[in-house]
Amino acid sequence: MTDKQMLDVYRHDAHKMRGRSHAAGETTIQGVVVNKSVPYGADGDASALSRPNGKPNTTMEDEQTHYRMSMLEGDTRYDSDSFSLQSNQGQLHSLLAIDDAQRMHRNWLESRVVSAFNESTHYPYTSLKYHTLLVAALTDCYRNNIGFSELYLVVDGANEIVTHRTIYSGDRFSLRLSATADGECANIPSTPFRSWAGTWSRLTDHPLETDHDKFDMMLDANLRRISAWSTALQYLEDYEQRNWVAAK
């Protein structure tokens, strides 16, 4: 699998950032090929990490868009005066138009715009940003003959990025999927399902200062309650941006 194909992985859900279903999504956006299928079943496995199996049910009657609901604030990122599909088309196109797979991965990790969207209108707290990063990490593992049952969640240092494998990067630590038990880590269940809380709880050592920092204690407690991977990773990003950075 070439890096060009990895670019397709990052672009596979572009239709959601334009408020459209996969069937109704364009195949190109201003010359950029989008909405292509992801190989190895990685998209389905990543979806299973955040969404239940079977026919989806609407979990919130008034939430029928791809604007993500925030677990931290309880509302959506949509604001007609400051954030909308129309006002952010330039930023979204710039992200999708990147032609280097390594840079695409880093830009997805850093992007705040894509954090505004969910991966499913039926599950509005999920995150399109972290779903996509999970899809990319699984695709990279699978193309290197690493099965899901072999994976670990590994804690790395701040801004320590492993191309395609890092699924979260913050000011204090990063998280990645790995086939080796490196340092602070936890094994992932052998099949993909909503297993974030258990995996986070099994880390051999936690990157948060839970012994004496009240903000970290609250963050850790909530991360041990969230089962959906993309939801938990987005909550971690939002909490770090809002609480820890402001407190320090």
KOLSEDREN-296419 format. One line per 4 residues: number of its first residue (from 1); their letters; for each residue x, y, z of C-alpha. Coordinates in steps of 0.05 Angstrom, whole numbers, plus 32768, in hexadecimal, padded with zeros to 4 digits. Layout:
N
NUM> a> X,Y,Z | ...
This chain:
248
1> mtdk> 8000,8000,8000 | 801D,8043,7FEB | 801D,8085,8010 | 7FED,809E,7FDB
5> qmld> 7FBC,8069,7FF2 | 7FC6,807F,803A | 7FB1,80C5,8025 | 7F70,80A5,800D
9> vyrh> 7F67,8088,8053 | 7F69,80CE,8072 | 7F38,80E7,803E | 7F07,80AD,8040
13> dahk> 7ED3,80D1,806B | 7ED7,8115,804B | 7E8D,8113,803C | 7E7E,8118,8086
17> mrgr> 7EA3,815A,808B | 7E74,8174,8055 | 7E35,815B,8077 | 7E27,8123,8046
21> shaa> 7E1E,80D8,8048 | 7E51,80AB,8027 | 7E20,809B,7FEF | 7E14,80E5,7FE2
25> gett> 7E5C,80FA,7FEA | 7E86,8114,7FB0 | 7EC0,80EB,7F95 | 7EEA,812A,7F8E
29> iqgv> 7EED,816C,7FB3 | 7F0F,81A3,7F8C | 7F39,8170,7F68 | 7F4A,8145,7FA5
33> vvnk> 7F32,80FD,7FA1 | 7F0A,80EB,7FDF | 7EDA,80B7,7FFC | 7F01,807A,7FE3
37> svpy> 7EFA,8037,8008 | 7F2C,8025,803E | 7F51,7FE2,8036 | 7F5A,7FA8,8067
41> gadg> 7F18,7FB6,808B | 7F3A,7FEC,80B4 | 7EFF,801C,80AF | 7ECF,7FE9,80CA
45> dasa> 7EFD,7FD6,8103 | 7F08,801F,8116 | 7EBD,802A,8114 | 7EB3,7FEF,8144
49> lsrp> 7EE2,8011,8175 | 7EB0,804A,817E | 7E6C,8031,8167 | 7E42,7FF4,8178
53> ngkp> 7E34,7FBD,8146 | 7DF2,7FB7,8122 | 7DC2,7FEA,8107 | 7DD0,802E,8126
57> nttm> 7D9D,8051,8151 | 7D96,809C,815A | 7DB0,80AD,819F | 7D9A,80F5,81A0
61> edeq> 7D5A,810A,817D | 7D71,8150,816C | 7DB6,813D,8152 | 7DB4,812B,8108
65> thyr> 7DF3,814B,80EE | 7E3D,813B,80EB | 7E4D,8173,811B | 7E6A,8152,8159
69> msml> 7E4A,8158,819D | 7E7D,8169,81D3 | 7E80,813C,8210 | 7EA4,8175,8234
73> egdt> 7E74,81AD,8224 | 7E34,8189,8210 | 7E29,81AF,81CF | 7E40,81AC,8186
77> ryds> 7E79,81D0,8164 | 7E47,81EF,8134 | 7E3E,823A,8139 | 7E23,825E,80FD
81> dsfs> 7E4C,829C,810E | 7E8F,8279,8118 | 7E8F,8232,80FF | 7E69,8213,80C6
85> lqsn> 7E76,81E6,808B | 7E78,8222,805E | 7EA8,824D,8088 | 7EDA,8214,8090
89> qgql> 7EDB,81F7,804A | 7F1F,8217,803C | 7F40,81F7,8079 | 7F20,81B3,806A
93> hsll> 7F36,81B5,8021 | 7F7D,81C9,8036 | 7F80,818C,8064 | 7F65,815C,8030
97> aidd> 7F92,8177,7FF9 | 7FD3,8165,801D | 7FFB,8136,7FF0 | 802D,811A,8023
101> aqrm> 8012,80E1,804F | 8041,80F0,808A | 802D,813A,808A | 7FE4,8126,8082
105> hrnw> 7FE9,80FC,80C2 | 8008,8135,80E9 | 7FD5,8167,80D0 | 7F9B,8139,80E5
109> lesr> 7FBA,8134,812A | 7FBF,8180,8130 | 7F7D,8193,810E | 7F47,81B3,8139
113> vvsa> 7F17,81BC,80FF | 7F0C,8171,80F4 | 7EFF,816A,813F | 7EBC,818C,8132
117> fnes> 7E9F,8150,810F | 7E85,810C,8127 | 7E90,80CA,8104 | 7E46,80B9,8107
121> thyp> 7E07,80E3,810D | 7DEA,80AB,8137 | 7E22,80B1,8169 | 7E2F,80FC,816D
125> ytsl> 7E65,80F9,81A3 | 7E93,80D1,8177 | 7ECB,80F5,8153 | 7EDA,80F3,8108
129> kyht> 7F21,810C,8116 | 7F32,80D2,8143 | 7F0B,809F,811A | 7F36,80B2,80DE
133> llva> 7F77,80AE,8106 | 7F62,8069,811F | 7F52,8052,80D9 | 7F96,806A,80C1
137> altd> 7FBB,8048,80FB | 7F96,8006,80F0 | 7FA2,8009,80A5 | 7FEC,8014,80B0
141> cyrn> 7FEE,7FD9,80E1 | 7FC7,7FAA,80B4 | 7FF1,7FBA,8076 | 802E,7FA7,809F
145> nigf> 800E,7F64,80B2 | 7FFE,7F79,80FA | 7FBB,7F5E,8110 | 7F8B,7F82,813E
149> sely> 7F96,7F4F,8175 | 7FE0,7F61,8177 | 7FD6,7FAA,8186 | 7FE6,7FD3,81C4
153> lvvd> 7FD4,801A,81D7 | 8018,803B,81E5 | 8026,807D,8209 | 805D,80A7,81E9
157> gane> 807B,80EA,81FC | 805D,812D,81E7 | 8062,8139,819C | 8082,80F4,8192
161> ivth> 8060,80E1,8150 | 8064,809E,812D | 8048,80A8,80E7 | 8001,808B,80E0
165> rtiy> 8006,8065,8122 | 7FFF,80A1,8152 | 7FB5,80AB,8160 | 7FBA,80E5,8191
169> sgdr> 7FEE,811B,819C | 7FEB,814D,81D4 | 8017,817D,81FB | 8026,8149,8230
173> fslr> 8025,8105,820D | 8012,80E0,81CE | 7FEE,809E,81C2 | 7FF9,806C,818B
177> lsat> 7FE8,8026,8175 | 8023,7FF5,8176 | 8031,7FAB,816D | 8065,7FAF,81A5
181> adge> 805A,7FBC,81F0 | 8086,7FFA,81F4 | 808B,801E,8238 | 8048,8035,8252
185> cani> 8016,800B,822C | 7FD8,7FDF,822F | 7FC2,7FA5,8204 | 7F83,7FB0,81DA
189> pstp> 7F4C,7F7A,81DA | 7F55,7F47,81A2 | 7F18,7F5F,817B | 7F02,7FA7,816C
193> frsw> 7ECA,7FC1,8198 | 7EBE,7FFE,81C5 | 7EF7,7FEE,81F5 | 7F18,8030,8204
197> agtw> 7F08,8033,824F | 7F25,7FEE,825D | 7F62,7FFA,8232 | 7F71,803D,8253
201> srlt> 7F68,801E,8298 | 7F9A,7FE7,8287 | 7FD4,8016,8277 | 8011,8000,829D
205> dhpl> 801D,8048,82B3 | 7FF1,8085,82A7 | 8009,80C5,8286 | 7FDB,80EF,82B3
209> etdh> 7FED,810C,82F7 | 7FB4,80EB,831C | 7FD6,80EB,8360 | 7FD2,8135,836C
213> dkfd> 7FB2,815A,8330 | 7F67,8161,8336 | 7F5F,816F,82EB | 7F84,8130,82D9
217> mmld> 7F5C,8108,830C | 7F1B,811F,82EA | 7F36,8112,82A5 | 7F4E,80CC,82B7
221> anlr> 7F0D,80BB,82D9 | 7EE5,80CE,829B | 7F14,80AA,826C | 7F07,806B,8294
225> risa> 7EBC,8072,8286 | 7EBC,807F,823A | 7EBA,8040,8210 | 7EBD,805E,81C9
229> wsta> 7F04,806B,81B2 | 7EF8,80A7,8186 | 7ECC,80C7,81BB | 7F01,80BD,81F1
233> lqyl> 7F3A,80D7,81C7 | 7F12,8115,81B4 | 7EFE,811F,81FD | 7F48,811B,8210
237> edye> 7F5A,8150,81DC | 7F21,817E,81F1 | 7F30,8177,823B | 7F7A,8184,8232
241> qrnw> 7F6C,81C1,8208 | 7F38,81DE,8237 | 7F4D,81C8,827D | 7F95,81B3,8283
245> vaak> 7FB4,81E9,8257 | 7F8B,821F,8278 | 7F9C,8206,82BE | 7FE7,8203,82B1
